């Protein structure tokens, strides 16, 4: 079991927020799976994303890699809240501990405040809903005209301020960030500097008498954008010249694994180097990227991840992926 904010994740294996956690049946399968310790929804917005046939995925023929052109979910946040309420209300005792993590995103503070208010309204309905957390996606590379905020500290800072305010108002609210792949030391340092600025005096926040960071975890890493594959590289080919209709997409799976390991390792070293009293030392790392085998999951933990997530293998194998990753 791994404690992430107020959530207990056991086993410490989850799905990454992805297209295969889009609808009620997919969320039900993840919830029912004994090898997942939490369910993470696909990233939603208040209004929903206009998805069409250009948004798809291709699996590489020669490795467990993928390229996707997906954006956010076509279902609005309200739909995910309704589905989550349905599943948690009917949860049997055997799954009464399993958290739901609502993945959401917004480009402006007011929209994010509205999203958090809607999530908090569901959490306030009773003890069964207290095990709902929030993951803020800073990292989708496939949104035309909108750079991932995880690469833009100035744009990310006011959004983190909204998250921090929600965390100060309710210390039981577990908040996480899904990050893009970073490629140089300055990017890691800039993110930690933003988190450092969010840390508040615990006496003001929850009476515990110690400082804390309102961000309980970071999930790294999302797909690597601007990747290109041709039709002859993917299983079954593709209708056009390229693997996905948009030509460029987000790279995931085995091809991303070394970079994802490097991101986890880099953040783990930086967090461990914080002073003993630093609240950043409590931030949990969820390792995602190329977790396509039990050995890959072991490598993620060796690099510094406390929880391991998977998308590409999940997309290929369904919830059986988590049994494979567990090594059983």
C-alpha positions as CSV (number, residue, x, y, z in Angstrom):
1,X,0.0,0.0,0.0
2,X,1.2,3.5,-0.8
3,X,-0.4,6.6,0.9
4,X,-0.9,9.4,-1.6
5,X,-2.3,12.4,0.3
6,X,-5.5,11.1,1.9
7,X,-5.8,8.2,-0.6
8,X,-4.5,4.6,0.1
9,X,-3.4,2.9,-3.2
10,X,-3.1,-0.8,-2.9
11,X,-1.7,-2.4,-4.9
12,X,0.4,0.5,-6.1
13,X,-0.5,0.0,-9.7
14,X,-2.9,2.2,-11.7
15,X,-4.0,3.0,-15.2
16,X,-2.6,6.3,-16.6
17,X,-5.3,8.7,-17.7
18,X,-5.9,7.7,-21.2
19,X,-8.5,7.0,-23.9
20,X,-9.1,3.5,-22.5
21,X,-10.6,5.1,-19.3
22,X,-13.2,7.0,-21.3
23,X,-16.6,5.6,-20.6
24,X,-18.6,3.8,-17.8
25,X,-17.9,0.3,-19.0
26,X,-14.1,1.0,-19.1
27,X,-14.2,2.6,-15.7
28,X,-16.2,-0.3,-14.3
29,X,-13.6,-2.8,-15.6
30,X,-10.8,-0.9,-14.0
31,X,-12.7,-0.6,-10.7
32,X,-13.5,-4.4,-10.7
33,X,-9.9,-5.3,-11.6
34,X,-8.1,-6.7,-8.5
35,X,-4.7,-5.6,-9.8
36,X,-5.5,-1.9,-9.9
37,X,-5.1,0.1,-6.7
38,X,-7.0,3.2,-8.0
39,X,-8.9,4.2,-11.1
40,X,-7.8,7.3,-13.0
41,X,-10.4,8.7,-15.5
42,X,-9.6,10.1,-18.9
43,X,-8.8,13.8,-18.8
44,X,-12.0,15.9,-19.1
45,X,-12.9,19.5,-19.3
46,X,-16.0,21.4,-18.2
47,X,-17.6,21.3,-21.7
48,X,-16.0,18.2,-23.3
49,X,-13.5,18.1,-26.2
50,X,-14.6,18.0,-29.8
51,X,-13.2,14.5,-30.8
52,X,-13.3,13.3,-34.4
53,X,-11.8,10.6,-36.6
54,X,-8.4,12.3,-36.6
55,X,-8.1,11.5,-32.9
56,X,-6.8,7.9,-32.7
57,X,-4.0,5.6,-31.8
58,X,-1.6,3.3,-33.7
59,X,0.4,0.5,-32.1
60,X,3.9,-0.2,-33.4
61,X,4.4,-3.5,-35.1
62,X,7.9,-4.2,-33.8
63,X,7.6,-3.2,-30.1
64,X,5.1,-2.3,-27.4
65,X,5.1,1.3,-28.4
66,X,2.3,3.6,-29.6
67,X,1.6,6.9,-31.2
68,X,-1.7,8.7,-30.5
69,X,-3.4,11.9,-31.7
70,X,-6.0,12.0,-28.9
71,X,-6.9,15.2,-27.2
72,X,-9.1,15.3,-24.1
73,X,-12.3,13.3,-23.5
74,X,-15.4,14.1,-25.5
75,X,-17.4,13.6,-22.3
76,X,-17.6,16.6,-20.0
77,X,-16.5,16.6,-16.4
78,X,-20.1,16.3,-15.2
79,X,-20.4,12.9,-16.9
80,X,-17.3,11.5,-15.2
81,X,-18.6,12.7,-11.8
82,X,-21.9,11.0,-12.5
83,X,-20.2,7.8,-13.5
84,X,-17.9,7.9,-10.4
85,X,-20.9,8.5,-8.2
86,X,-22.7,5.5,-9.7
87,X,-19.7,3.2,-9.3
88,X,-18.8,4.3,-5.7
89,X,-22.4,4.2,-4.6
90,X,-22.7,0.5,-5.6
91,X,-19.2,-0.6,-4.6
92,X,-19.0,-3.9,-2.7
93,X,-17.1,-4.2,0.5
94,X,-14.2,-5.8,-1.4
95,X,-13.6,-2.6,-3.3
96,X,-14.7,-0.1,-0.7
97,X,-11.0,1.1,-0.3
98,X,-10.3,1.8,-4.0
99,X,-10.0,5.5,-4.9
100,X,-11.1,7.3,-8.0
101,X,-8.9,10.0,-9.4
102,X,-10.6,12.5,-11.6
103,X,-8.3,13.7,-14.3
104,X,-9.2,17.2,-15.5
105,X,-7.7,20.2,-17.1
106,X,-8.4,23.9,-17.8
107,X,-6.6,26.7,-19.5
108,X,-7.8,29.5,-17.2
109,X,-8.2,29.8,-13.4
110,X,-11.9,30.4,-13.4
111,X,-12.6,27.2,-15.3
112,X,-10.4,25.2,-13.0
113,X,-12.2,26.7,-9.9
114,X,-15.5,25.6,-11.4
115,X,-14.1,22.1,-12.1
116,X,-12.8,21.8,-8.5
117,X,-16.1,23.0,-7.1
118,X,-18.0,20.4,-9.0
119,X,-15.6,17.6,-7.8
120,X,-15.9,18.9,-4.2
121,X,-19.6,18.9,-4.4
122,X,-19.5,15.2,-5.1
123,X,-17.0,14.5,-2.4
124,X,-19.3,16.2,0.1
125,X,-22.1,13.8,-0.5
126,X,-20.8,11.2,2.0
127,X,-17.9,9.1,3.2
128,X,-18.0,6.8,0.1
129,X,-16.9,9.8,-2.0
130,X,-14.1,11.0,0.2
131,X,-11.8,8.6,-1.7
132,X,-12.0,10.8,-4.8
133,X,-8.8,12.7,-5.8
134,X,-7.9,15.1,-8.6
135,X,-5.2,14.9,-11.2
136,X,-4.6,18.1,-13.1
137,X,-3.2,17.4,-16.6
138,X,-0.5,19.8,-17.7
139,X,0.8,17.8,-20.5
140,X,-1.3,16.8,-23.5
141,X,0.8,17.5,-26.6
142,X,-2.0,17.1,-29.2
143,X,-4.2,20.2,-28.6
144,X,-3.8,22.5,-31.6
145,X,-2.7,26.0,-30.6
146,X,-2.3,25.2,-26.9
147,X,1.1,24.3,-25.6
148,X,1.2,22.0,-22.5
149,X,1.3,24.2,-19.5
150,X,3.8,21.9,-17.9
151,X,6.3,23.4,-20.3
152,X,5.3,27.0,-19.4
153,X,5.9,27.9,-15.8
154,X,4.3,31.4,-16.2
155,X,1.1,29.9,-17.6
156,X,1.1,27.0,-15.0
157,X,1.6,29.2,-11.9
158,X,-1.9,30.7,-11.7
159,X,-3.5,27.3,-12.2
160,X,-1.4,25.8,-9.5
161,X,-2.5,28.7,-7.3
162,X,-6.1,27.6,-7.8
163,X,-5.2,24.0,-6.9
164,X,-3.3,25.2,-3.8
165,X,-6.2,27.3,-2.6
166,X,-8.5,24.2,-2.9
167,X,-6.0,22.2,-1.0
168,X,-5.7,24.8,1.8
169,X,-9.5,24.9,2.0
170,X,-9.7,21.1,2.3
171,X,-6.7,19.3,3.6
172,X,-8.3,15.9,2.7
173,X,-8.4,16.7,-1.0
174,X,-5.6,14.8,-2.8
175,X,-4.2,16.7,-5.7
176,X,-1.8,15.5,-8.4
177,X,-0.1,16.8,-11.5
178,X,0.4,14.9,-14.7
179,X,3.6,16.2,-16.3
180,X,5.0,16.2,-19.8
181,X,8.4,14.7,-20.5
182,X,11.3,17.0,-19.5
183,X,14.6,16.9,-21.3
184,X,16.9,19.2,-19.3
185,X,17.7,20.0,-15.7
186,X,16.2,23.5,-15.8
187,X,12.7,22.1,-16.5
188,X,12.8,19.9,-13.4
189,X,14.1,22.7,-11.2
190,X,11.4,25.1,-12.5
191,X,8.6,22.7,-11.6
192,X,10.0,22.1,-8.1
193,X,10.4,25.8,-7.6
194,X,6.7,26.3,-8.4
195,X,5.7,23.5,-6.0
196,X,8.0,25.0,-3.3
197,X,6.1,28.3,-3.7
198,X,2.8,26.5,-3.0
199,X,3.8,25.0,0.3
200,X,1.9,26.5,3.2
201,X,2.2,26.6,6.9
202,X,0.4,23.4,8.2
203,X,-1.0,25.3,11.2
204,X,-3.0,27.5,8.8
205,X,-4.1,24.6,6.6
206,X,-4.9,21.7,8.8
207,X,-3.7,22.2,12.3
208,X,-1.0,19.7,12.0
209,X,1.7,22.2,12.9
210,X,4.0,21.5,10.0
211,X,4.4,22.8,6.5
212,X,2.9,20.7,3.7
213,X,2.7,20.8,-0.1
214,X,-0.9,20.9,-1.5
215,X,0.3,18.7,-4.4
216,X,0.4,15.2,-3.1
217,X,1.9,13.5,-6.2
218,X,3.4,14.1,-9.7
219,X,2.7,11.6,-12.5
220,X,5.5,11.5,-15.0
221,X,5.5,11.2,-17.8
222,X,2.9,11.8,-20.4
223,X,3.5,11.2,-24.1
224,X,6.3,12.9,-26.0
225,X,4.7,15.2,-28.6
226,X,5.6,16.0,-32.2
227,X,6.6,12.3,-32.9
228,X,6.1,10.9,-36.4
229,X,5.6,7.4,-37.6
230,X,4.8,6.1,-41.1
231,X,2.1,3.6,-41.9
232,X,4.5,0.8,-42.5
233,X,5.7,1.0,-38.9
234,X,2.5,0.2,-37.2
235,X,0.5,-3.0,-36.7
236,X,-2.0,-3.4,-39.6
237,X,-0.7,-0.4,-41.4
238,X,-2.8,2.8,-41.7
239,X,-5.2,4.4,-44.1
240,X,-2.8,7.1,-45.2
241,X,0.9,7.7,-45.4
242,X,1.3,8.2,-41.7
243,X,0.5,6.1,-38.6
244,X,-2.1,8.6,-37.4
245,X,-4.2,11.1,-39.5
246,X,-2.6,14.1,-38.0
247,X,0.9,12.8,-38.9
248,X,2.4,14.1,-35.6
249,X,1.3,12.6,-32.3
250,X,2.3,11.6,-28.8
251,X,4.8,8.8,-28.5
252,X,4.3,6.3,-25.7
253,X,5.2,2.7,-24.7
254,X,8.6,1.1,-25.0
255,X,10.0,3.9,-27.1
256,X,9.3,6.4,-24.3
257,X,10.5,4.2,-21.5
258,X,14.1,5.4,-21.1
259,X,13.0,9.1,-21.0
260,X,10.2,8.3,-18.6
261,X,12.7,6.5,-16.3
262,X,15.0,9.5,-16.5
263,X,12.2,11.8,-15.5
264,X,11.2,9.7,-12.5
265,X,14.9,9.3,-11.5
266,X,15.6,13.0,-11.8
267,X,12.6,14.0,-9.7
268,X,13.3,11.4,-7.1
269,X,16.9,12.6,-6.7
270,X,15.7,16.2,-6.4
271,X,13.0,15.5,-3.9
272,X,15.4,13.4,-1.8
273,X,17.9,16.2,-1.8
274,X,15.4,18.6,-0.2
275,X,16.0,19.5,3.4
276,X,14.6,17.0,6.0
277,X,11.8,19.4,7.0
278,X,10.8,20.3,3.4
279,X,7.2,19.4,2.5
280,X,8.4,18.5,-1.0
281,X,9.8,15.3,0.5
282,X,6.2,14.1,0.9
283,X,5.4,14.4,-2.8
284,X,4.9,10.9,-4.3
285,X,6.0,10.0,-7.8
286,X,3.7,8.0,-10.1
287,X,5.9,6.5,-12.8
288,X,4.3,6.3,-16.3
289,X,5.9,5.7,-19.7
290,X,6.7,2.4,-21.3
291,X,5.5,0.2,-18.4
292,X,4.7,-2.7,-20.7
293,X,6.0,-5.6,-18.7
294,X,6.5,-6.7,-15.1
295,X,10.3,-5.9,-15.6
296,X,9.5,-2.4,-16.7
297,X,7.3,-1.9,-13.6
298,X,10.3,-3.0,-11.5
299,X,12.5,-0.5,-13.3
300,X,10.1,2.3,-12.6
301,X,10.2,1.5,-8.9
302,X,13.9,1.3,-8.9
303,X,14.1,4.7,-10.5
304,X,12.1,6.2,-7.7
305,X,8.3,5.7,-8.4
306,X,6.1,4.7,-5.5
307,X,3.2,4.0,-7.8
308,X,3.4,2.7,-11.3
309,X,0.9,3.5,-14.1
310,X,0.3,2.1,-17.6
311,X,-1.5,3.2,-20.8
312,X,-0.1,1.5,-23.9
313,X,-0.2,-2.0,-22.5
314,X,-3.6,-1.3,-21.1
315,X,-4.7,-0.2,-24.6
316,X,-3.5,-3.4,-26.1
317,X,-4.5,-5.9,-23.5
318,X,-7.4,-4.3,-21.6
319,X,-7.4,-4.7,-17.8
320,X,-5.4,-8.0,-18.2
321,X,-2.4,-5.6,-18.6
322,X,-2.4,-5.0,-14.8
323,X,-2.2,-8.7,-14.1
324,X,0.8,-8.9,-16.5
325,X,2.4,-5.9,-14.7
326,X,1.9,-7.4,-11.3
327,X,4.1,-10.3,-12.3
328,X,1.5,-12.9,-11.2
